[in-house]
Amino acid sequence: MTLPKRKLGSQGLEVSAIGLGCMGMSQSYGPADETESIATLHRSIELGCTFFDTAEVYGPLINEELLGRAFKGRRGEVTIATKFGFRMVDGKMVGVETDSHPDNIRRAVEGSLKRLQTDHIDLIYQHRVDPTVPIEDVAGTVRELVREGKVKYFGLSEAGIANIRRAHAVHPVSALQSEYSLWERNLEGEIIPVLRELGIGLVPFSPLGRGFLTGEVKRAEDYPETDYRHRDPRYQGENYEINVQAAQTVRDMAAEKGAKPGQIALAWLMHKGPDVVPIPGTKRRKYLEENVAAAAIKFDEVDMRVLDDALPPGVASGERYPERMMETIDR
């Protein structure tokens, strides 16, 4: 199958209905395998999954370089989103310190263009809101980059409603990227209504509930210390038990429909509206193909209600990040 297109925002950005999160190809989830990662990126294009998500800090830097190598000679076939906004020194993150001063935005964009081997970025996100820099200055800098042709569209990540409104008033925001899934529904009360009021698309990351919605997870201690899940509060102790049990309805519906649990989770998101484009991450062709196939799953109102009721907001046990990272979320 070839994926249909969806629009993000009202400025003209059109992307595949499912994207590919590329972070795990370079960090956080086990050893890297460049050969398989590049094969996965090429297979993604074949399947019509042409919306790719990366960031300066993934690796750091090496994830963008990987995409640059993979898409050499094929730039016109793909839509690339990347991000700025963390403080970098000598190519490394400084803890989780943010830096969205205009000069750092320009430094980050120039570096991303070079690593991606391109003359423009399709969608640039502010990775996290920087409380020391007025969002108007951030949006104004991106507006200048758009006028210069280095950036096409502007996005925010994990921003709250006040900053979304203020940024959008300076330069149109085409997309908000935030964690959203059957598992993590913190956007439904206030954020999603504001996005729809302003005509901003939603790009959910971790749409498979950090793995819990796939039915294939282990306890934190069963992952190596280099794996992010080793430190994820939701994989630890009693939280793990509660979270595995909470996802049982997804596994049950998957069995009923002859699908994978992760496909049910992605289909639920896609049925939430035509302005929602999930970006499940994987570094293997097998899982990419499973994820893309979720676009063919049909739900009726009863299916959606069953899932909504089974995993209401707040059902997941434990914070979704360690404390210091939680502090970077603009809520």
HELIX and SHEET records of a PDB file:
HELIX    1   1 MET A   23  MET A   25  5                                   3    
HELIX    2   2 GLU A   34  GLU A   46  1                                  13    
HELIX    3   3 ILE A   62  ALA A   70  1                                   9    
HELIX    4   4 ARG A   75  GLU A   77  5                                   3    
HELIX    5   5 PRO A  102  LEU A  116  1                                  15    
HELIX    6   6 ILE A  135  ARG A  147  1                                  13    
HELIX    7   7 ILE A  161  VAL A  170  1                                  10    
HELIX    8   8 ILE A  191  LEU A  198  1                                   8    
HELIX    9   9 GLY A  209  THR A  214  5                                   6    
HELIX   10  10 ALA A  220  ASP A  222  5                                   3    
HELIX   11  11 TYR A  228  HIS A  230  5                                   3    
HELIX   12  12 PRO A  233  TYR A  235  5                                   3    
HELIX   13  13 GLY A  237  ALA A  246  1                                  10    
HELIX   14  14 GLN A  248  LYS A  257  1                                  10    
HELIX   15  15 PRO A  261  MET A  270  1                                  10    
HELIX   16  16 ARG A  285  ALA A  293  1                                   9    
HELIX   17  17 ALA A  294  ALA A  296  5                                   3    
HELIX   18  18 GLU A  301  ALA A  310  1                                  10    
HELIX   19  19 GLU A  323  MET A  326  1                                   4    
SHEET    1   A 2 LYS A   5  LEU A   8  0                                        
SHEET    2   A 2 LEU A  13  SER A  16 -1                                        
SHEET    1   B 7 LEU A  20  GLY A  21  0                                        
SHEET    2   B 7 PHE A  51  ASP A  53  1                                        
SHEET    3   B 7 THR A  79  PHE A  84  1                                        
SHEET    4   B 7 ILE A 121  GLN A 126  1                                        
SHEET    5   B 7 VAL A 151  SER A 157  1                                        
SHEET    6   B 7 VAL A 173  GLU A 179  1                                        
SHEET    7   B 7 GLY A 201  PHE A 205  1                                        
SHEET    1   C 2 PHE A  86  VAL A  89  0                                        
SHEET    2   C 2 LYS A  92  THR A  98 -1                                        
END                                                                             
